[in-house]
Amino acid sequence: MINYSLRKFSFSFFKHKPFLTNNFILRFTILNNLKKFNYSQIMLSNEKDQKSKPSGIEEKEKINIETDKKTQKPSNKKKEKKEEDEITKKGAIGVKVVKGARDFLPFQMSIRKKAFDIITEVFKKHGAVEIDTPVFELKETLMGKYGEESKLIYDLQDQGGELLSLRYDLTVPFARYMAVHNFPSIKRYHIGKVYRRDTPQMNKGRYREFYQCDFDIAGPNYGKMIPDSEVLKVVVEILTKLPIGKFVIKLNHRKLLDATIQLSGIPDSIFKQVCSSVDKLDKEPWEVVRDELIKKGVTETQADKLWTFVQLKGSPWQMYEKLASDQELVSNQNGKEALEEMKILFEYLDILQISECMSFDLSLARGLDYYTGLIYEAVLTDTDKVGSICGGGRYDNLLGMFSSKTIPAVGVTIGIERIFNILEDNLKDDSSIRPIDTEVLVVAIGKNLTKERFKLVNELWSAGIKVNYSIKF
């Protein structure tokens, strides 16, 4: 404990006059150095009280405090955590958080802010502007854009002549936004909540209400595969900066998927259903997916032919060489166009030095209807606690659905809720994650000093110092 008399000392760190009158002593307990301290205590007391206090009392109080700490029984951490969870979920009067949603505690909010700051910094570095849209849209705006997933859209009751639904993602509202405001091109990011009437799996980051972080490049004047390459660069930068472990980004092309289904003899009428089943290969074995395809109308011969394609995966150039040598595939118009675009993409990825993060995977289907070209999805390689942590692709026709002109676009969605789950585990012992940013704590010692203490707190606040004070003020 270091005492500084205000009669002789003006603390230059705050660039202020002495804080109080000469009748008080300012005490600082500084845990680091004066310029970079994380937390300080300012305790005020009347000089007369200090002089009249019998000697030895401070030492006795200190001994009593230390004795109390030594005699304190160790807590049952598991029991306390269980009780805390019960209070958080149900509260003191039996209320609870609705199914598929969650409350965020102060520590969790600190982690979320850290993640959002990292993501936003990368978005801005690439020249993106921020936008926002309502959490609900006209039902007709959303329907028919998500394939079989449309059944997960939340509908709202008619409150004024309009049939509304909660937004399922941020991409379709972005398309509507572009049509309404008549933007010819834009590089944007959007962080907001979306809603899905899904079966929640809280431990795997699957919720009914959750955040998405979107980055999109829209406009007709970009060179082929240049925006696609930049979006993948953005993904690599974000996932590298977030402390979540190793990852891989799976790549495929929607036209390549079209080609493999056509070459398997599967009719176009069940294309969407087939894509939905193939997309499950990262969670289910081929035997389960094969049975599902047969139930949807695919013959055994067609399913086995499709398997010869969707089982293929590897490094970008290795896969490209293998597929480019397949005469059956390159003779298909969709297959030929897809491979030409992938070759250009891989050349750009080499220039951006991110090719080692990629895997060319023909089982990647992504069930959303609006994709027209490159599609991608990132997964963690160190854990299977969560599924994909981000995904996206090219959607050249979606923006034109709401306007008379076609605006090509490509984007990505960061699945931040699943990333939160990983971050909470990885950062639970990180001392740099603090729910509050307090630099100075004003502690009450003595009586009848409330006004003087408030003056001190006010001066510190006015000086830009992050200050808190003890409850007994």
C-alpha positions in Angstrom: 0.0 0.0 0.0 1.5 3.3 -1.1 0.2 6.6 0.4 0.3 9.8 -1.4 -0.7 13.1 0.4 -2.7 15.3 -1.9 -1.1 18.4 -0.3 2.2 17.5 -2.0 1.2 15.3 -5.0 -0.7 15.8 -8.2 -1.1 12.6 -10.1 0.1 13.4 -13.7 -1.4 10.2 -15.1 -4.9 11.7 -15.0 -3.7 15.1 -16.2 -6.0 16.7 -13.6 -5.7 18.9 -10.6 -5.4 17.2 -7.2 -8.7 15.3 -6.7 -9.8 16.4 -3.2 -9.1 18.8 -0.5 -6.1 18.6 1.8 -8.1 16.8 4.5 -7.9 13.5 2.8 -5.3 10.9 1.9 -5.4 9.2 -1.5 -4.3 5.6 -1.5 -3.5 3.6 -4.6 -3.1 -0.1 -4.7 -1.5 -0.7 -8.1 -1.2 -4.2 -9.4 0.9 -3.4 -12.5 2.9 -0.2 -13.2 1.3 3.2 -13.2 1.0 3.6 -16.9 -0.4 0.1 -17.7 -2.3 -0.9 -14.6 -5.3 -3.1 -15.1 -7.0 -2.5 -11.8 -6.6 0.0 -8.9 -8.3 0.7 -5.7 -8.7 4.3 -4.5 -9.5 4.4 -0.8 -10.3 7.6 1.0 -10.3 8.3 4.7 -10.3 11.3 7.0 -6.9 12.3 8.4 -8.4 12.8 11.8 -9.9 9.3 11.7 -6.5 7.9 10.7 -4.7 9.7 13.5 -7.2 8.7 16.1 -7.2 5.1 15.1 -5.3 3.0 17.7 -2.0 1.6 16.4 -2.1 -2.1 15.6 -5.7 -2.2 14.6 -4.9 -2.3 10.9 -2.5 -5.2 11.4 -5.0 -7.0 13.6 -7.7 -6.6 10.9 -5.3 -7.9 8.3 -4.5 -11.0 10.4 -8.2 -11.6 10.9 -8.9 -11.4 7.2 -6.0 -13.8 6.4 -7.3 -16.2 9.1 -10.8 -16.2 7.6 -9.3 -17.1 4.2 -7.4 -20.0 5.7 -10.4 -21.4 7.6 -12.7 -21.1 4.6 -13.9 -24.5 3.4 -13.2 -25.5 -0.2 -16.3 -25.2 -2.4 -17.9 -28.0 -4.4 -17.4 -26.4 -7.8 -19.5 -29.0 -9.7 -22.4 -28.5 -7.3 -22.2 -24.7 -7.5 -22.1 -24.8 -11.3 -25.1 -27.1 -11.4 -27.1 -24.8 -9.0 -26.0 -21.7 -11.0 -27.1 -23.4 -14.2 -30.5 -24.1 -12.7 -30.9 -20.5 -11.6 -29.9 -19.3 -15.0 -32.3 -21.6 -16.8 -35.3 -21.5 -14.5 -34.8 -18.5 -12.2 -36.0 -18.2 -8.7 -39.7 -18.5 -9.5 -39.7 -21.4 -12.0 -39.4 -19.4 -15.3 -37.0 -20.6 -17.9 -35.3 -19.7 -21.2 -37.4 -20.7 -24.2 -36.3 -23.9 -26.0 -33.6 -23.2 -28.6 -32.5 -19.9 -27.2 -30.0 -18.8 -24.5 -29.1 -16.0 -22.1 -25.6 -14.7 -22.2 -23.8 -14.2 -18.9 -21.3 -11.3 -18.5 -18.3 -13.6 -19.2 -19.9 -15.0 -22.3 -20.7 -11.5 -23.5 -17.0 -10.6 -23.2 -16.1 -13.6 -25.4 -18.8 -12.6 -27.9 -17.6 -9.1 -28.1 -14.0 -10.3 -28.6 -15.2 -12.5 -31.5 -17.3 -9.8 -33.1 -14.4 -7.3 -32.9 -12.1 -9.8 -34.7 -14.7 -10.5 -37.4 -15.6 -6.9 -37.9 -12.0 -5.8 -38.1 -11.4 -8.3 -41.0 -14.6 -7.2 -42.8 -13.6 -3.6 -42.6 -10.0 -4.3 -43.7 -11.5 -5.6 -47.0 -13.5 -2.5 -47.6 -16.9 -3.7 -46.6 -19.7 -1.4 -45.4 -22.2 -2.4 -42.7 -25.9 -2.6 -43.3 -29.0 -3.8 -41.3 -32.5 -5.1 -42.2 -35.6 -5.9 -40.1 -35.7 -9.3 -38.4 -39.0 -10.0 -40.2 -39.8 -9.9 -43.9 -42.9 -10.5 -46.0 -43.5 -14.2 -46.1 -43.5 -14.2 -49.9 -40.0 -12.7 -49.8 -38.6 -15.7 -47.9 -40.6 -18.7 -49.2 -39.2 -20.8 -52.0 -35.6 -19.8 -51.5 -34.4 -22.5 -49.1 -35.5 -25.8 -50.6 -36.6 -28.4 -48.0 -35.4 -26.0 -45.3 -38.4 -23.6 -46.0 -40.4 -25.6 -43.4 -38.1 -24.2 -40.7 -39.2 -20.6 -41.3 -41.1 -19.0 -38.4 -44.4 -17.4 -39.5 -45.9 -14.5 -37.6 -49.6 -13.9 -37.0 -51.3 -11.3 -39.3 -51.3 -8.0 -37.4 -52.1 -5.5 -40.1 -52.8 -7.0 -43.5 -49.3 -8.4 -44.1 -48.2 -12.0 -43.8 -44.8 -11.8 -42.2 -42.1 -14.3 -41.3 -38.9 -14.1 -39.2 -35.8 -14.0 -41.4 -34.2 -17.5 -41.9 -30.8 -16.0 -42.9 -29.3 -12.7 -43.9 -28.8 -13.4 -47.6 -32.4 -13.3 -48.9 -33.1 -10.1 -46.9 -29.9 -8.7 -48.5 -31.3 -9.5 -52.0 -34.5 -7.6 -51.1 -32.4 -4.7 -49.7 -30.5 -4.4 -53.0 -33.7 -4.3 -55.0 -35.4 -1.7 -52.8 -32.4 0.7 -52.7 -31.3 0.0 -56.3 -27.6 -0.5 -55.5 -25.7 -1.6 -58.7 -22.9 -3.1 -56.6 -21.8 -3.3 -53.0 -19.3 -5.0 -50.6 -21.2 -5.3 -47.4 -21.2 -7.1 -44.0 -24.2 -7.7 -41.7 -24.2 -9.1 -38.2 -27.7 -9.9 -36.9 -30.0 -12.5 -35.4 -31.9 -15.1 -37.5 -34.5 -17.6 -36.6 -35.2 -21.3 -37.5 -37.9 -23.6 -36.2 -35.3 -26.4 -36.0 -34.7 -29.1 -33.4 -32.2 -27.5 -31.0 -28.9 -29.2 -30.2 -27.5 -26.7 -27.7 -24.2 -28.6 -27.1 -23.5 -28.5 -30.8 -24.3 -24.8 -31.3 -27.7 -25.5 -33.0 -30.3 -22.9 -31.8 -33.6 -21.5 -32.9 -32.4 -17.9 -32.4 -28.8 -17.2 -33.2 -26.4 -14.7 -34.7 -25.0 -14.8 -38.2 -22.1 -12.7 -39.6 -22.3 -12.2 -43.4 -19.9 -10.9 -45.9 -20.9 -10.4 -49.5 -19.6 -8.9 -52.7 -22.3 -8.0 -55.3 -21.8 -6.4 -58.7 -21.3 -7.1 -62.4 -17.9 -5.5 -62.9 -15.6 -8.0 -61.1 -13.4 -10.4 -63.0 -14.3 -14.1 -63.0 -13.6 -15.8 -59.6 -11.9 -12.6 -58.1 -14.7 -11.9 -55.5 -14.9 -15.7 -54.8 -11.2 -15.7 -54.0 -11.4 -12.7 -51.7 -14.4 -14.1 -49.8 -12.3 -17.2 -49.1 -9.4 -15.1 -48.0 -11.7 -13.3 -45.6 -12.8 -16.7 -44.1 -9.2 -17.8 -43.7 -8.2 -14.6 -41.9 -11.2 -14.7 -39.5 -10.8 -18.4 -38.6 -7.0 -18.0 -38.2 -7.4 -15.0 -35.8 -10.1 -16.7 -33.7 -8.6 -19.1 -31.1 -10.7 -22.1 -32.2 -8.1 -24.5 -33.6 -7.3 -26.0 -37.0 -9.8 -25.9 -39.8 -10.3 -26.9 -43.4 -12.5 -25.2 -46.0 -14.4 -27.7 -48.3 -14.9 -26.5 -51.9 -17.3 -27.7 -54.6 -19.2 -26.2 -57.6 -22.9 -26.3 -58.1 -22.5 -27.0 -61.8 -20.1 -29.9 -61.0 -22.8 -31.3 -58.7 -25.3 -30.9 -61.6 -23.0 -32.8 -63.8 -22.4 -35.7 -61.5 -26.1 -36.1 -60.9 -26.8 -36.0 -64.7 -24.0 -38.5 -65.4 -25.5 -40.8 -62.8 -28.8 -40.9 -64.8 -30.8 -39.2 -62.0 -33.7 -37.1 -63.4 -33.6 -33.3 -62.9 -37.0 -33.5 -61.2 -35.5 -34.8 -58.0 -32.3 -32.8 -58.1 -33.1 -30.8 -55.0 -34.0 -33.9 -53.0 -30.7 -35.6 -54.1 -28.6 -32.6 -53.1 -30.3 -32.6 -49.7 -29.4 -36.2 -49.1 -25.8 -35.9 -50.4 -25.3 -32.9 -48.1 -25.6 -35.3 -45.1 -22.5 -37.3 -46.0 -20.5 -35.4 -43.5 -22.8 -36.7 -40.7 -24.1 -40.0 -42.0 -22.3 -43.1 -43.7 -23.0 -43.7 -47.4 -25.2 -46.7 -46.6 -27.7 -44.5 -44.8 -27.6 -41.8 -47.5 -28.0 -44.4 -50.2 -31.1 -45.9 -48.6 -32.5 -42.3 -48.3 -31.8 -41.7 -52.0 -33.6 -44.9 -53.0 -36.6 -43.9 -51.0 -36.7 -40.6 -52.9 -36.8 -42.4 -56.3 -33.1 -43.0 -57.2 -32.4 -46.5 -58.4 -29.6 -48.6 -56.9 -27.6 -48.4 -60.1 -27.9 -44.6 -60.2 -27.0 -44.3 -56.5 -23.9 -46.5 -57.0 -22.8 -44.4 -59.9 -23.3 -41.2 -57.9 -21.1 -42.7 -55.2 -18.2 -42.9 -57.6 -18.2 -39.1 -57.8 -19.3 -37.9 -54.3 -16.6 -40.0 -52.5 -13.8 -38.0 -54.2 -12.0 -35.4 -52.2 -8.4 -34.1 -51.8 -6.2 -31.0 -52.3 -7.4 -28.5 -54.9 -4.8 -29.2 -57.7 -4.7 -32.9 -57.0 -8.5 -33.1 -57.4 -8.5 -30.8 -60.4 -6.1 -33.0 -62.3 -8.1 -36.1 -61.5 -11.4 -34.6 -62.6 -10.0 -32.9 -65.7 -8.7 -36.2 -67.0 -12.3 -37.8 -66.7 -13.5 -37.6 -70.3 -17.1 -38.4 -69.3 -17.1 -35.4 -66.9 -15.4 -32.8 -69.2 -17.8 -33.8 -72.0 -20.7 -32.6 -69.9 -21.2 -28.8 -70.4 -21.8 -28.2 -66.7 -18.8 -30.2 -65.7 -16.6 -28.4 -68.2 -17.6 -24.9 -67.1 -17.2 -25.8 -63.4 -13.7 -27.1 -63.9 -12.7 -24.1 -65.9 -13.8 -21.8 -63.1 -12.2 -23.9 -60.4 -8.9 -23.8 -62.2 -9.0 -20.0 -62.2 -10.0 -20.0 -58.5 -7.1 -22.3 -57.5 -4.6 -20.0 -59.3 -5.9 -17.0 -57.3 -5.8 -19.0 -54.0 -2.2 -19.8 -54.7 -1.5 -16.1 -55.1 -3.4 -15.3 -51.8 -1.4 -18.1 -50.1 -4.4 -19.9 -48.7 -4.6 -23.1 -50.9 -3.3 -25.2 -48.0 -6.5 -24.5 -46.1 -8.7 -25.9 -48.9 -10.1 -29.3 -49.7 -11.9 -30.0 -53.0 -14.8 -32.2 -51.8 -17.5 -33.5 -54.3 -19.8 -34.5 -51.4 -20.3 -30.9 -50.4 -23.8 -30.0 -51.7 -25.3 -27.2 -49.4 -29.0 -27.6 -49.7 -30.0 -24.0 -50.4 -31.6 -23.5 -53.8 -30.1 -20.2 -54.7 -26.5 -21.2 -55.2 -25.3 -21.1 -58.9 -21.5 -21.6 -58.8 -18.8 -22.1 -56.2 -19.9 -23.4 -52.8 -17.8 -23.8 -49.6 -18.0 -24.8 -46.0 -15.5 -24.7 -43.2 -15.2 -27.3 -40.4 -12.9 -27.7 -37.5 -10.4 -30.6 -37.7 -9.6 -30.8 -34.0 -13.1 -31.5 -32.7 -16.4 -33.0 -33.7 -18.4 -31.1 -31.1 -19.8 -28.8 -33.8 -20.6 -29.1 -37.5 -19.7 -26.5 -40.1 -18.7 -23.2 -38.7 -19.2 -21.2 -41.9 -20.5 -21.6 -45.4 -21.5 -19.8 -48.5 -21.1 -19.6 -52.2 -22.1 -17.8 -55.4 -25.7 -16.8 -56.0 -26.0 -14.9 -59.3 -29.7 -15.2 -59.8 -31.0 -14.4 -56.3 -30.7 -10.6 -56.4 -32.5 -10.6 -59.7 -35.6 -12.2 -58.2 -36.6 -8.9 -56.7 -35.6 -6.5 -59.5 -35.5 -6.3 -63.3 -31.7 -6.7 -63.5 -29.4 -9.5 -62.6 -26.6 -8.7 -60.1 -24.0 -11.5 -59.6 -23.0 -12.0 -56.0 -20.9 -14.2 -53.7 -20.8 -14.4 -50.0 -20.2 -16.3 -46.8 -21.9 -16.7 -43.4 -19.9 -17.2 -40.3 -21.7 -19.5 -37.9 -20.8 -17.5 -34.8 -22.9 -19.5 -32.3 -20.9 -22.6 -32.9 -17.7 -20.7 -32.7 -18.9 -19.3 -29.3 -19.2 -22.8 -27.9 -15.6 -23.5 -28.9 -14.3 -20.1 -27.6 -16.0 -20.6 -24.2 -14.1 -23.9 -23.7 -10.8 -22.5 -25.0 -11.0 -19.2 -23.1 -12.5 -20.2 -19.8 -9.1 -19.8 -18.1 -7.9 -16.8 -20.0 -7.4 -13.9 -17.5 -7.5 -11.3 -20.3 -11.2 -12.0 -20.8 -12.9 -9.7 -18.2 -16.7 -8.9 -17.9 -15.8 -5.3 -16.9 -13.1 -2.9 -18.0 -12.7 -1.1 -14.7 -9.3 0.5 -14.2 -10.0 2.1 -10.8 -12.2 1.1 -7.9 -13.1 3.6 -5.3 -13.6 1.9 -1.9 -15.4 3.5 1.1 -13.4 3.9 4.3 -14.7 6.2 7.0 -18.0 7.9 7.4 -19.7 11.0 6.0 -17.6 11.1 2.9 -20.2 10.3 0.3 -20.1 13.7 -1.4 -16.3 13.9 -1.5 -16.1 10.4 -2.9 -18.7 11.2 -5.6 -16.6 14.3 -6.5 -13.5 12.0 -7.0 -15.5 9.5 -9.1 -16.8 12.3 -11.2 -13.3 13.7 -11.8 -12.0 10.3 -12.8 -15.0 9.7 -15.2 -14.4 13.2 -16.7 -10.8 12.3 -17.2 -11.8 9.3 -19.3 -10.9 6.7 -16.6 -13.0 3.6 -16.3 -14.2 3.8 -12.6 -16.4 1.7 -10.4 -17.1 2.1 -6.7 -17.9 -0.1 -3.7 -21.6 -0.8 -3.0 -21.4 0.9 0.4 -20.8 4.3 -1.0 
